[in-house]
């Protein structure tokens, strides 16, 4: 496998807003995932960096990027409309950088939800499917499926990678949602994992095993969708 090549990218969201991105790719890349960070940590968080490295080893390029509030080192997420515009700008940048590769979009928690909202509002050009790394169906201890209503408008394939102990997605609400989305949705439930894909010390699984399963499922699903 060729060594991954990571390079900084500048993404123009609108006339006054520009954000940073990181493109990780290798000569053998066969698809690209445009991936957004979670609400509390940016694109350089170890989870995001490891995701890019692990996917690159499996022939998947990634474009990680910042939301404007994270670019400014703020804590309060931007209004949804600005987040959606950022998602759209990042997808356009990825297509310009790697025009021959099938495109996918998604993100960790909040980033995945902003991506799906953008897709539901107006389909993202060239995007074949959406991948969610811990979709935040509801806040902890506040079970509800109201955040999922927009997903019914998404017409591309969706992959939900969820920890079985994720307090942001109660199984009693998540499973009916996957059923409702029918053939468009695929659920990969990772045993004992929480919202950060970590397992407790008593688990029969290790964090490394959970990560490998998650990465293999993501790369395999992208490959299958790209071949359709």
Secondary structure, DSSP 8 states (H G I E B T S, - for coil): ----EEEEEEEEEETTEEEEEEEEE-TT--EEEEEE--SSS-TTSHHHHHHHHHHHHTTEEEEEE--HHHHTT-SS---HHHHHHHHHHHHHHHHHHSTTSEEEEEEETHHHHHHHHHHHHS--TTEEEEEEES---S-TT----GGGGGGGG--SEEEEEEETT-TTS-HHHHHHHHHHHGGGEEEEEETT--TTS---TT-SS-HHHHHHHHHHHHHHHHHHHHT-
